[in-house]
């Protein structure tokens, strides 16, 4: 059975939406050896952990929505330019402690690259505009600390 590549990727976005959150459905779209790479954060998720970032975003912003701006399919490769949107209603854990819910609106620019084989996601590479997200959370860079460390 062949599955349309675009349908697979669109199903992954739908499963990760706050209004229809289906973490297991998201995970089930991946091949047995499928991988989710959070490129900016440097984390790789496999197996039972494929849905970890979906859960994280849903806890941070239960109304999380991915606005798909440009969607390109070339064979088994899908590229998407999108923004991740939502309202910060949950905690955000940082190395310095927890940022408590602020009600801030998130509108994070993101680029996703999906590689699908035999109707399953083989690899998903997500490039999130973390600097924009942190600014929207009220986290400002500490340039003085970086200069002092040199």
Chimera marker file (.cmm) of the C-alpha trace (Angstrom):
<marker_set name="trace">
<marker id="1" x="0.000" y="0.000" z="0.000" r="1" g="1" b="0" radius="0.5"/>
<marker id="2" x="1.375" y="3.408" z="-0.917" r="1" g="1" b="0" radius="0.5"/>
<marker id="3" x="0.518" y="6.464" z="1.096" r="1" g="1" b="0" radius="0.5"/>
<marker id="4" x="0.694" y="9.947" z="-0.311" r="1" g="1" b="0" radius="0.5"/>
<marker id="5" x="3.738" y="11.710" z="1.183" r="1" g="1" b="0" radius="0.5"/>
<marker id="6" x="1.893" y="14.994" z="1.656" r="1" g="1" b="0" radius="0.5"/>
<marker id="7" x="-0.957" y="13.218" z="3.462" r="1" g="1" b="0" radius="0.5"/>
<marker id="8" x="1.495" y="11.639" z="5.927" r="1" g="1" b="0" radius="0.5"/>
<marker id="9" x="3.116" y="14.972" z="6.788" r="1" g="1" b="0" radius="0.5"/>
<marker id="10" x="-0.189" y="16.834" z="7.068" r="1" g="1" b="0" radius="0.5"/>
<marker id="11" x="-1.430" y="14.071" z="9.400" r="1" g="1" b="0" radius="0.5"/>
<marker id="12" x="1.640" y="14.641" z="11.613" r="1" g="1" b="0" radius="0.5"/>
<marker id="13" x="0.863" y="18.357" z="11.902" r="1" g="1" b="0" radius="0.5"/>
<marker id="14" x="-2.793" y="17.613" z="12.695" r="1" g="1" b="0" radius="0.5"/>
<marker id="15" x="-1.810" y="15.093" z="15.394" r="1" g="1" b="0" radius="0.5"/>
<marker id="16" x="0.451" y="17.720" z="17.036" r="1" g="1" b="0" radius="0.5"/>
<marker id="17" x="-2.217" y="20.458" z="17.169" r="1" g="1" b="0" radius="0.5"/>
<marker id="18" x="-3.445" y="21.521" z="20.596" r="1" g="1" b="0" radius="0.5"/>
<marker id="19" x="-7.075" y="21.089" z="19.512" r="1" g="1" b="0" radius="0.5"/>
<marker id="20" x="-6.590" y="17.515" z="18.252" r="1" g="1" b="0" radius="0.5"/>
<marker id="21" x="-3.516" y="16.379" z="20.189" r="1" g="1" b="0" radius="0.5"/>
<marker id="22" x="-2.787" y="12.735" z="19.369" r="1" g="1" b="0" radius="0.5"/>
<marker id="23" x="0.765" y="11.955" z="20.478" r="1" g="1" b="0" radius="0.5"/>
<marker id="24" x="0.481" y="8.240" z="19.705" r="1" g="1" b="0" radius="0.5"/>
<marker id="25" x="-0.955" y="9.064" z="16.284" r="1" g="1" b="0" radius="0.5"/>
<marker id="26" x="2.064" y="11.329" z="15.666" r="1" g="1" b="0" radius="0.5"/>
<marker id="27" x="4.498" y="8.603" z="16.737" r="1" g="1" b="0" radius="0.5"/>
<marker id="28" x="2.698" y="5.967" z="14.638" r="1" g="1" b="0" radius="0.5"/>
<marker id="29" x="3.429" y="7.976" z="11.472" r="1" g="1" b="0" radius="0.5"/>
<marker id="30" x="7.164" y="7.254" z="11.889" r="1" g="1" b="0" radius="0.5"/>
<marker id="31" x="9.018" y="4.224" z="10.578" r="1" g="1" b="0" radius="0.5"/>
<marker id="32" x="10.286" y="1.769" z="13.184" r="1" g="1" b="0" radius="0.5"/>
<marker id="33" x="13.749" y="3.335" z="12.889" r="1" g="1" b="0" radius="0.5"/>
<marker id="34" x="12.380" y="6.849" z="12.294" r="1" g="1" b="0" radius="0.5"/>
<marker id="35" x="14.041" y="9.867" z="13.883" r="1" g="1" b="0" radius="0.5"/>
<marker id="36" x="12.938" y="13.378" z="14.910" r="1" g="1" b="0" radius="0.5"/>
<marker id="37" x="15.834" y="15.853" z="15.037" r="1" g="1" b="0" radius="0.5"/>
<marker id="38" x="15.378" y="19.126" z="16.892" r="1" g="1" b="0" radius="0.5"/>
<marker id="39" x="18.253" y="20.718" z="15.006" r="1" g="1" b="0" radius="0.5"/>
<marker id="40" x="18.501" y="23.996" z="16.944" r="1" g="1" b="0" radius="0.5"/>
<marker id="41" x="18.202" y="22.278" z="20.329" r="1" g="1" b="0" radius="0.5"/>
<marker id="42" x="20.585" y="19.508" z="19.309" r="1" g="1" b="0" radius="0.5"/>
<marker id="43" x="18.299" y="16.702" z="20.474" r="1" g="1" b="0" radius="0.5"/>
<marker id="44" x="17.382" y="13.550" z="18.587" r="1" g="1" b="0" radius="0.5"/>
<marker id="45" x="14.268" y="11.542" z="19.425" r="1" g="1" b="0" radius="0.5"/>
<marker id="46" x="13.598" y="7.906" z="18.518" r="1" g="1" b="0" radius="0.5"/>
<marker id="47" x="11.127" y="5.177" z="19.406" r="1" g="1" b="0" radius="0.5"/>
<marker id="48" x="8.926" y="5.962" z="22.388" r="1" g="1" b="0" radius="0.5"/>
<marker id="49" x="10.462" y="9.458" z="22.617" r="1" g="1" b="0" radius="0.5"/>
<marker id="50" x="9.345" y="10.610" z="19.137" r="1" g="1" b="0" radius="0.5"/>
<marker id="51" x="6.413" y="12.465" z="20.703" r="1" g="1" b="0" radius="0.5"/>
<marker id="52" x="8.367" y="14.160" z="23.523" r="1" g="1" b="0" radius="0.5"/>
<marker id="53" x="8.615" y="17.553" z="21.801" r="1" g="1" b="0" radius="0.5"/>
<marker id="54" x="4.950" y="17.418" z="20.799" r="1" g="1" b="0" radius="0.5"/>
<marker id="55" x="4.053" y="16.905" z="24.473" r="1" g="1" b="0" radius="0.5"/>
<marker id="56" x="6.446" y="19.691" z="25.555" r="1" g="1" b="0" radius="0.5"/>
<marker id="57" x="4.838" y="22.209" z="23.182" r="1" g="1" b="0" radius="0.5"/>
<marker id="58" x="1.311" y="21.159" z="24.199" r="1" g="1" b="0" radius="0.5"/>
<marker id="59" x="2.181" y="21.697" z="27.876" r="1" g="1" b="0" radius="0.5"/>
<marker id="60" x="3.793" y="25.069" z="27.156" r="1" g="1" b="0" radius="0.5"/>
<marker id="61" x="0.940" y="26.262" z="24.920" r="1" g="1" b="0" radius="0.5"/>
<marker id="62" x="-2.136" y="24.000" z="25.082" r="1" g="1" b="0" radius="0.5"/>
<marker id="63" x="-3.636" y="25.914" z="22.146" r="1" g="1" b="0" radius="0.5"/>
<marker id="64" x="-0.535" y="25.255" z="20.002" r="1" g="1" b="0" radius="0.5"/>
<marker id="65" x="-1.140" y="25.627" z="16.271" r="1" g="1" b="0" radius="0.5"/>
<marker id="66" x="1.210" y="25.298" z="13.344" r="1" g="1" b="0" radius="0.5"/>
<marker id="67" x="0.376" y="27.769" z="10.601" r="1" g="1" b="0" radius="0.5"/>
<marker id="68" x="1.701" y="26.245" z="7.378" r="1" g="1" b="0" radius="0.5"/>
<marker id="69" x="2.844" y="29.056" z="5.063" r="1" g="1" b="0" radius="0.5"/>
<marker id="70" x="4.684" y="27.189" z="2.293" r="1" g="1" b="0" radius="0.5"/>
<marker id="71" x="4.418" y="23.468" z="1.691" r="1" g="1" b="0" radius="0.5"/>
<marker id="72" x="6.596" y="21.816" z="-0.974" r="1" g="1" b="0" radius="0.5"/>
<marker id="73" x="6.612" y="18.150" z="-1.953" r="1" g="1" b="0" radius="0.5"/>
<marker id="74" x="9.365" y="16.665" z="-4.108" r="1" g="1" b="0" radius="0.5"/>
<marker id="75" x="8.896" y="12.916" z="-4.271" r="1" g="1" b="0" radius="0.5"/>
<marker id="76" x="9.363" y="11.593" z="-0.728" r="1" g="1" b="0" radius="0.5"/>
<marker id="77" x="10.734" y="14.894" z="0.612" r="1" g="1" b="0" radius="0.5"/>
<marker id="78" x="8.507" y="17.587" z="2.100" r="1" g="1" b="0" radius="0.5"/>
<marker id="79" x="9.697" y="21.042" z="3.145" r="1" g="1" b="0" radius="0.5"/>
<marker id="80" x="7.473" y="23.363" z="5.134" r="1" g="1" b="0" radius="0.5"/>
<marker id="81" x="7.864" y="26.992" z="6.158" r="1" g="1" b="0" radius="0.5"/>
<marker id="82" x="5.591" y="27.592" z="9.124" r="1" g="1" b="0" radius="0.5"/>
<marker id="83" x="5.048" y="29.429" z="12.367" r="1" g="1" b="0" radius="0.5"/>
<marker id="84" x="4.324" y="27.713" z="15.655" r="1" g="1" b="0" radius="0.5"/>
<marker id="85" x="1.660" y="29.729" z="17.432" r="1" g="1" b="0" radius="0.5"/>
<marker id="86" x="0.053" y="29.544" z="20.836" r="1" g="1" b="0" radius="0.5"/>
<marker id="87" x="-0.443" y="31.123" z="24.234" r="1" g="1" b="0" radius="0.5"/>
<marker id="88" x="2.044" y="30.378" z="27.020" r="1" g="1" b="0" radius="0.5"/>
<marker id="89" x="-0.163" y="28.742" z="29.653" r="1" g="1" b="0" radius="0.5"/>
<marker id="90" x="2.326" y="26.233" z="31.017" r="1" g="1" b="0" radius="0.5"/>
<marker id="91" x="5.767" y="26.314" z="32.614" r="1" g="1" b="0" radius="0.5"/>
<marker id="92" x="8.987" y="26.552" z="30.605" r="1" g="1" b="0" radius="0.5"/>
<marker id="93" x="11.890" y="24.801" z="32.310" r="1" g="1" b="0" radius="0.5"/>
<marker id="94" x="15.315" y="26.405" z="31.855" r="1" g="1" b="0" radius="0.5"/>
<marker id="95" x="18.761" y="25.687" z="33.322" r="1" g="1" b="0" radius="0.5"/>
<marker id="96" x="18.237" y="28.709" z="35.613" r="1" g="1" b="0" radius="0.5"/>
<marker id="97" x="14.786" y="27.632" z="36.814" r="1" g="1" b="0" radius="0.5"/>
<marker id="98" x="11.193" y="27.627" z="35.648" r="1" g="1" b="0" radius="0.5"/>
<marker id="99" x="9.576" y="30.470" z="33.730" r="1" g="1" b="0" radius="0.5"/>
<marker id="100" x="5.994" y="30.449" z="34.932" r="1" g="1" b="0" radius="0.5"/>
<marker id="101" x="3.073" y="30.876" z="32.515" r="1" g="1" b="0" radius="0.5"/>
<marker id="102" x="2.924" y="34.428" z="31.214" r="1" g="1" b="0" radius="0.5"/>
<marker id="103" x="0.037" y="34.381" z="28.752" r="1" g="1" b="0" radius="0.5"/>
<marker id="104" x="2.512" y="35.571" z="26.097" r="1" g="1" b="0" radius="0.5"/>
<marker id="105" x="1.587" y="34.926" z="22.479" r="1" g="1" b="0" radius="0.5"/>
<marker id="106" x="4.036" y="32.773" z="20.560" r="1" g="1" b="0" radius="0.5"/>
<marker id="107" x="4.564" y="33.146" z="16.818" r="1" g="1" b="0" radius="0.5"/>
<marker id="108" x="7.794" y="31.255" z="16.160" r="1" g="1" b="0" radius="0.5"/>
<marker id="109" x="9.241" y="31.007" z="12.652" r="1" g="1" b="0" radius="0.5"/>
<marker id="110" x="10.144" y="27.432" z="11.788" r="1" g="1" b="0" radius="0.5"/>
<marker id="111" x="11.372" y="25.348" z="8.858" r="1" g="1" b="0" radius="0.5"/>
<marker id="112" x="10.699" y="21.612" z="8.720" r="1" g="1" b="0" radius="0.5"/>
<marker id="113" x="12.179" y="18.932" z="6.477" r="1" g="1" b="0" radius="0.5"/>
<marker id="114" x="10.408" y="15.573" z="6.268" r="1" g="1" b="0" radius="0.5"/>
<marker id="115" x="11.811" y="12.443" z="4.612" r="1" g="1" b="0" radius="0.5"/>
<marker id="116" x="9.178" y="9.775" z="4.003" r="1" g="1" b="0" radius="0.5"/>
<marker id="117" x="9.781" y="6.171" z="2.887" r="1" g="1" b="0" radius="0.5"/>
<marker id="118" x="7.061" y="3.609" z="2.206" r="1" g="1" b="0" radius="0.5"/>
<marker id="119" x="4.385" y="5.846" z="3.737" r="1" g="1" b="0" radius="0.5"/>
<marker id="120" x="6.242" y="6.389" z="7.027" r="1" g="1" b="0" radius="0.5"/>
<marker id="121" x="8.398" y="9.250" z="8.298" r="1" g="1" b="0" radius="0.5"/>
<marker id="122" x="12.015" y="8.126" z="8.166" r="1" g="1" b="0" radius="0.5"/>
<marker id="123" x="13.487" y="11.458" z="9.313" r="1" g="1" b="0" radius="0.5"/>
<marker id="124" x="12.043" y="14.766" z="10.466" r="1" g="1" b="0" radius="0.5"/>
<marker id="125" x="14.378" y="17.742" z="10.897" r="1" g="1" b="0" radius="0.5"/>
<marker id="126" x="12.872" y="20.740" z="12.678" r="1" g="1" b="0" radius="0.5"/>
<marker id="127" x="14.577" y="24.149" z="12.695" r="1" g="1" b="0" radius="0.5"/>
<marker id="128" x="12.809" y="26.363" z="15.250" r="1" g="1" b="0" radius="0.5"/>
<marker id="129" x="13.588" y="30.088" z="15.607" r="1" g="1" b="0" radius="0.5"/>
<marker id="130" x="14.589" y="29.656" z="19.255" r="1" g="1" b="0" radius="0.5"/>
<marker id="131" x="15.887" y="33.228" z="19.581" r="1" g="1" b="0" radius="0.5"/>
<marker id="132" x="12.442" y="34.527" z="18.570" r="1" g="1" b="0" radius="0.5"/>
<marker id="133" x="10.708" y="32.101" z="20.940" r="1" g="1" b="0" radius="0.5"/>
<marker id="134" x="12.897" y="33.154" z="23.877" r="1" g="1" b="0" radius="0.5"/>
<marker id="135" x="12.250" y="36.830" z="23.160" r="1" g="1" b="0" radius="0.5"/>
<marker id="136" x="8.509" y="36.144" z="23.071" r="1" g="1" b="0" radius="0.5"/>
<marker id="137" x="8.871" y="34.362" z="26.439" r="1" g="1" b="0" radius="0.5"/>
<marker id="138" x="10.592" y="37.466" z="27.843" r="1" g="1" b="0" radius="0.5"/>
<marker id="139" x="14.073" y="35.910" z="27.955" r="1" g="1" b="0" radius="0.5"/>
<marker id="140" x="16.691" y="38.456" z="26.991" r="1" g="1" b="0" radius="0.5"/>
<marker id="141" x="20.291" y="37.544" z="26.149" r="1" g="1" b="0" radius="0.5"/>
<marker id="142" x="22.867" y="38.266" z="28.821" r="1" g="1" b="0" radius="0.5"/>
<marker id="143" x="25.611" y="39.877" z="26.718" r="1" g="1" b="0" radius="0.5"/>
<marker id="144" x="27.438" y="41.163" z="29.812" r="1" g="1" b="0" radius="0.5"/>
<marker id="145" x="27.892" y="37.622" z="31.155" r="1" g="1" b="0" radius="0.5"/>
<marker id="146" x="29.201" y="36.444" z="27.789" r="1" g="1" b="0" radius="0.5"/>
<marker id="147" x="31.669" y="39.339" z="27.551" r="1" g="1" b="0" radius="0.5"/>
<marker id="148" x="32.832" y="38.798" z="31.140" r="1" g="1" b="0" radius="0.5"/>
<marker id="149" x="33.475" y="35.107" z="30.391" r="1" g="1" b="0" radius="0.5"/>
<marker id="150" x="36.028" y="36.026" z="27.713" r="1" g="1" b="0" radius="0.5"/>
<link id1="1" id2="2" r="1" g="1" b="0" radius="0.2"/>
<link id1="2" id2="3" r="1" g="1" b="0" radius="0.2"/>
<link id1="3" id2="4" r="1" g="1" b="0" radius="0.2"/>
<link id1="4" id2="5" r="1" g="1" b="0" radius="0.2"/>
<link id1="5" id2="6" r="1" g="1" b="0" radius="0.2"/>
<link id1="6" id2="7" r="1" g="1" b="0" radius="0.2"/>
<link id1="7" id2="8" r="1" g="1" b="0" radius="0.2"/>
<link id1="8" id2="9" r="1" g="1" b="0" radius="0.2"/>
<link id1="9" id2="10" r="1" g="1" b="0" radius="0.2"/>
<link id1="10" id2="11" r="1" g="1" b="0" radius="0.2"/>
<link id1="11" id2="12" r="1" g="1" b="0" radius="0.2"/>
<link id1="12" id2="13" r="1" g="1" b="0" radius="0.2"/>
<link id1="13" id2="14" r="1" g="1" b="0" radius="0.2"/>
<link id1="14" id2="15" r="1" g="1" b="0" radius="0.2"/>
<link id1="15" id2="16" r="1" g="1" b="0" radius="0.2"/>
<link id1="16" id2="17" r="1" g="1" b="0" radius="0.2"/>
<link id1="17" id2="18" r="1" g="1" b="0" radius="0.2"/>
<link id1="18" id2="19" r="1" g="1" b="0" radius="0.2"/>
<link id1="19" id2="20" r="1" g="1" b="0" radius="0.2"/>
<link id1="20" id2="21" r="1" g="1" b="0" radius="0.2"/>
<link id1="21" id2="22" r="1" g="1" b="0" radius="0.2"/>
<link id1="22" id2="23" r="1" g="1" b="0" radius="0.2"/>
<link id1="23" id2="24" r="1" g="1" b="0" radius="0.2"/>
<link id1="24" id2="25" r="1" g="1" b="0" radius="0.2"/>
<link id1="25" id2="26" r="1" g="1" b="0" radius="0.2"/>
<link id1="26" id2="27" r="1" g="1" b="0" radius="0.2"/>
<link id1="27" id2="28" r="1" g="1" b="0" radius="0.2"/>
<link id1="28" id2="29" r="1" g="1" b="0" radius="0.2"/>
<link id1="29" id2="30" r="1" g="1" b="0" radius="0.2"/>
<link id1="30" id2="31" r="1" g="1" b="0" radius="0.2"/>
<link id1="31" id2="32" r="1" g="1" b="0" radius="0.2"/>
<link id1="32" id2="33" r="1" g="1" b="0" radius="0.2"/>
<link id1="33" id2="34" r="1" g="1" b="0" radius="0.2"/>
<link id1="34" id2="35" r="1" g="1" b="0" radius="0.2"/>
<link id1="35" id2="36" r="1" g="1" b="0" radius="0.2"/>
<link id1="36" id2="37" r="1" g="1" b="0" radius="0.2"/>
<link id1="37" id2="38" r="1" g="1" b="0" radius="0.2"/>
<link id1="38" id2="39" r="1" g="1" b="0" radius="0.2"/>
<link id1="39" id2="40" r="1" g="1" b="0" radius="0.2"/>
<link id1="40" id2="41" r="1" g="1" b="0" radius="0.2"/>
<link id1="41" id2="42" r="1" g="1" b="0" radius="0.2"/>
<link id1="42" id2="43" r="1" g="1" b="0" radius="0.2"/>
<link id1="43" id2="44" r="1" g="1" b="0" radius="0.2"/>
<link id1="44" id2="45" r="1" g="1" b="0" radius="0.2"/>
<link id1="45" id2="46" r="1" g="1" b="0" radius="0.2"/>
<link id1="46" id2="47" r="1" g="1" b="0" radius="0.2"/>
<link id1="47" id2="48" r="1" g="1" b="0" radius="0.2"/>
<link id1="48" id2="49" r="1" g="1" b="0" radius="0.2"/>
<link id1="49" id2="50" r="1" g="1" b="0" radius="0.2"/>
<link id1="50" id2="51" r="1" g="1" b="0" radius="0.2"/>
<link id1="51" id2="52" r="1" g="1" b="0" radius="0.2"/>
<link id1="52" id2="53" r="1" g="1" b="0" radius="0.2"/>
<link id1="53" id2="54" r="1" g="1" b="0" radius="0.2"/>
<link id1="54" id2="55" r="1" g="1" b="0" radius="0.2"/>
<link id1="55" id2="56" r="1" g="1" b="0" radius="0.2"/>
<link id1="56" id2="57" r="1" g="1" b="0" radius="0.2"/>
<link id1="57" id2="58" r="1" g="1" b="0" radius="0.2"/>
<link id1="58" id2="59" r="1" g="1" b="0" radius="0.2"/>
<link id1="59" id2="60" r="1" g="1" b="0" radius="0.2"/>
<link id1="60" id2="61" r="1" g="1" b="0" radius="0.2"/>
<link id1="61" id2="62" r="1" g="1" b="0" radius="0.2"/>
<link id1="62" id2="63" r="1" g="1" b="0" radius="0.2"/>
<link id1="63" id2="64" r="1" g="1" b="0" radius="0.2"/>
<link id1="64" id2="65" r="1" g="1" b="0" radius="0.2"/>
<link id1="65" id2="66" r="1" g="1" b="0" radius="0.2"/>
<link id1="66" id2="67" r="1" g="1" b="0" radius="0.2"/>
<link id1="67" id2="68" r="1" g="1" b="0" radius="0.2"/>
<link id1="68" id2="69" r="1" g="1" b="0" radius="0.2"/>
<link id1="69" id2="70" r="1" g="1" b="0" radius="0.2"/>
<link id1="70" id2="71" r="1" g="1" b="0" radius="0.2"/>
<link id1="71" id2="72" r="1" g="1" b="0" radius="0.2"/>
<link id1="72" id2="73" r="1" g="1" b="0" radius="0.2"/>
<link id1="73" id2="74" r="1" g="1" b="0" radius="0.2"/>
<link id1="74" id2="75" r="1" g="1" b="0" radius="0.2"/>
<link id1="75" id2="76" r="1" g="1" b="0" radius="0.2"/>
<link id1="76" id2="77" r="1" g="1" b="0" radius="0.2"/>
<link id1="77" id2="78" r="1" g="1" b="0" radius="0.2"/>
<link id1="78" id2="79" r="1" g="1" b="0" radius="0.2"/>
<link id1="79" id2="80" r="1" g="1" b="0" radius="0.2"/>
<link id1="80" id2="81" r="1" g="1" b="0" radius="0.2"/>
<link id1="81" id2="82" r="1" g="1" b="0" radius="0.2"/>
<link id1="82" id2="83" r="1" g="1" b="0" radius="0.2"/>
<link id1="83" id2="84" r="1" g="1" b="0" radius="0.2"/>
<link id1="84" id2="85" r="1" g="1" b="0" radius="0.2"/>
<link id1="85" id2="86" r="1" g="1" b="0" radius="0.2"/>
<link id1="86" id2="87" r="1" g="1" b="0" radius="0.2"/>
<link id1="87" id2="88" r="1" g="1" b="0" radius="0.2"/>
<link id1="88" id2="89" r="1" g="1" b="0" radius="0.2"/>
<link id1="89" id2="90" r="1" g="1" b="0" radius="0.2"/>
<link id1="90" id2="91" r="1" g="1" b="0" radius="0.2"/>
<link id1="91" id2="92" r="1" g="1" b="0" radius="0.2"/>
<link id1="92" id2="93" r="1" g="1" b="0" radius="0.2"/>
<link id1="93" id2="94" r="1" g="1" b="0" radius="0.2"/>
<link id1="94" id2="95" r="1" g="1" b="0" radius="0.2"/>
<link id1="95" id2="96" r="1" g="1" b="0" radius="0.2"/>
<link id1="96" id2="97" r="1" g="1" b="0" radius="0.2"/>
<link id1="97" id2="98" r="1" g="1" b="0" radius="0.2"/>
<link id1="98" id2="99" r="1" g="1" b="0" radius="0.2"/>
<link id1="99" id2="100" r="1" g="1" b="0" radius="0.2"/>
<link id1="100" id2="101" r="1" g="1" b="0" radius="0.2"/>
<link id1="101" id2="102" r="1" g="1" b="0" radius="0.2"/>
<link id1="102" id2="103" r="1" g="1" b="0" radius="0.2"/>
<link id1="103" id2="104" r="1" g="1" b="0" radius="0.2"/>
<link id1="104" id2="105" r="1" g="1" b="0" radius="0.2"/>
<link id1="105" id2="106" r="1" g="1" b="0" radius="0.2"/>
<link id1="106" id2="107" r="1" g="1" b="0" radius="0.2"/>
<link id1="107" id2="108" r="1" g="1" b="0" radius="0.2"/>
<link id1="108" id2="109" r="1" g="1" b="0" radius="0.2"/>
<link id1="109" id2="110" r="1" g="1" b="0" radius="0.2"/>
<link id1="110" id2="111" r="1" g="1" b="0" radius="0.2"/>
<link id1="111" id2="112" r="1" g="1" b="0" radius="0.2"/>
<link id1="112" id2="113" r="1" g="1" b="0" radius="0.2"/>
<link id1="113" id2="114" r="1" g="1" b="0" radius="0.2"/>
<link id1="114" id2="115" r="1" g="1" b="0" radius="0.2"/>
<link id1="115" id2="116" r="1" g="1" b="0" radius="0.2"/>
<link id1="116" id2="117" r="1" g="1" b="0" radius="0.2"/>
<link id1="117" id2="118" r="1" g="1" b="0" radius="0.2"/>
<link id1="118" id2="119" r="1" g="1" b="0" radius="0.2"/>
<link id1="119" id2="120" r="1" g="1" b="0" radius="0.2"/>
<link id1="120" id2="121" r="1" g="1" b="0" radius="0.2"/>
<link id1="121" id2="122" r="1" g="1" b="0" radius="0.2"/>
<link id1="122" id2="123" r="1" g="1" b="0" radius="0.2"/>
<link id1="123" id2="124" r="1" g="1" b="0" radius="0.2"/>
<link id1="124" id2="125" r="1" g="1" b="0" radius="0.2"/>
<link id1="125" id2="126" r="1" g="1" b="0" radius="0.2"/>
<link id1="126" id2="127" r="1" g="1" b="0" radius="0.2"/>
<link id1="127" id2="128" r="1" g="1" b="0" radius="0.2"/>
<link id1="128" id2="129" r="1" g="1" b="0" radius="0.2"/>
<link id1="129" id2="130" r="1" g="1" b="0" radius="0.2"/>
<link id1="130" id2="131" r="1" g="1" b="0" radius="0.2"/>
<link id1="131" id2="132" r="1" g="1" b="0" radius="0.2"/>
<link id1="132" id2="133" r="1" g="1" b="0" radius="0.2"/>
<link id1="133" id2="134" r="1" g="1" b="0" radius="0.2"/>
<link id1="134" id2="135" r="1" g="1" b="0" radius="0.2"/>
<link id1="135" id2="136" r="1" g="1" b="0" radius="0.2"/>
<link id1="136" id2="137" r="1" g="1" b="0" radius="0.2"/>
<link id1="137" id2="138" r="1" g="1" b="0" radius="0.2"/>
<link id1="138" id2="139" r="1" g="1" b="0" radius="0.2"/>
<link id1="139" id2="140" r="1" g="1" b="0" radius="0.2"/>
<link id1="140" id2="141" r="1" g="1" b="0" radius="0.2"/>
<link id1="141" id2="142" r="1" g="1" b="0" radius="0.2"/>
<link id1="142" id2="143" r="1" g="1" b="0" radius="0.2"/>
<link id1="143" id2="144" r="1" g="1" b="0" radius="0.2"/>
<link id1="144" id2="145" r="1" g="1" b="0" radius="0.2"/>
<link id1="145" id2="146" r="1" g="1" b="0" radius="0.2"/>
<link id1="146" id2="147" r="1" g="1" b="0" radius="0.2"/>
<link id1="147" id2="148" r="1" g="1" b="0" radius="0.2"/>
<link id1="148" id2="149" r="1" g="1" b="0" radius="0.2"/>
<link id1="149" id2="150" r="1" g="1" b="0" radius="0.2"/>
</marker_set>
